Amino acid sequence: MVTREQLARLIDHTLLKPTATLEDIDRLCGEAKDYGFYLVCVNPCYVGYAVERLEGSDVKVGATVGFPLGAALPEVKAYEARKAVESGASEVDMVMNIGFLKSGDYYAVREDIEGVVRAVKEVNPEAIVKVILEMCYLTESEKVTALKLCQEAKADFVKTSTGFGSGGATVEDVRLMAKMVGDTMGVKASGGIRDLKTALQMIEAGANRIGTSSGVAIIEELK
């Protein structure tokens, strides 16, 4: 059985709601330090603040990019990612351009991801780029194609969901992601993971990172 400490180090403690305040970010960072979460994931405007709040701890800061629709211009996504890393983010979670994928413009999808990867790595070669696929909107063949494109674009992780779409992480999707790219990329399950049972199911399916706003409740379940 996984320990509380081991599970906490797999969790991206997340707060992305539009009404999040500085006080909320304070609380998020405090919980991350208290419980030993791997990272806090926040909207880009809060990266610098979270970095300051977490100074002296080993908790990392992650930022969303092109969130939650993935439909921003590629140049805008790259700029947003660069600024987040310059502000101290160790990881960025970008949303893939879902419309381009469904249009069959795979070159544009790959270029969009590559632009963010380049921007991030130029600032910090060790920084991590995760690509959110929003699996709930994709057919099985589109899922396979999206995973291949993320691999070709040299992203570090693939991620199931924004948590703002019509569905969240599923065991089946995580299993597919791990099977297809798990040898070379990380797999992050996110969206609808609110209890210990679900978190453990995702890990068993192949996830090596869990994105959730319910991290405290999940850890508290593990006695």
C-alpha positions, 0 to 999 in steps of 0.5 A: 500500500502506498504511504501518505508521503508517497502519494502526496509526492504524486499530487499536483495540488490545484486551484484554477477556478476563476474566482481564486483570490490571493488568500486562496493561493496562500491556503493552497501553498500552505497545504502543499507545504504541510502535506508535502505535495509535489507541486501547486498548479495555478493560473499564470497570474499567480505563479510569481506569488506562489513561488514567493509563498513556497520559498524555502520548501521543495514544493514546485509551482506549475502554470496552465497555458492556453487554458482551458480551451487550447484555442489561443494563437500558438505565439500567445501560448509560447509567450505565456509559457515563457513568462510563466517559467521566467516567473519561476514555474517549474512546469507548464500544463498547456492545452492542445488545440482540439479544433486543429486536431479534429480538423485533421491539421496535425502539423498545426497541432504539433507546431503548437506544442513544439512552440511551447516546448521551445519557449520553456526549454530556452528559459529552463531546460529542466522545466517540464511541459505537459500537454492536456488532451481533453480526452472527453472530446476525442474519438479513440483514433483521435486519442491515439493521434494526439498521443503520437503528436505529443511524443513527436513534439517532445513534450514531457507529459501527457495529461487527460483533462482540464477539469473544465470539459464535459468529462475528466480522467478515466481509467481506460484513457490513462491505461491507453496513455501509459501503454502508448507513451508511458515508456518515454513520457509521464502520464498525468490524470486529472479531472474528477479525482476527488477521493482516494479510491479514484486516485489509486485506480489512476495510479494503478492504470499507469498515471505517475502524477495526479492533478486534483483540487481535493489533495487534502481530502485524498491524503486524509483518507489514507490512514 
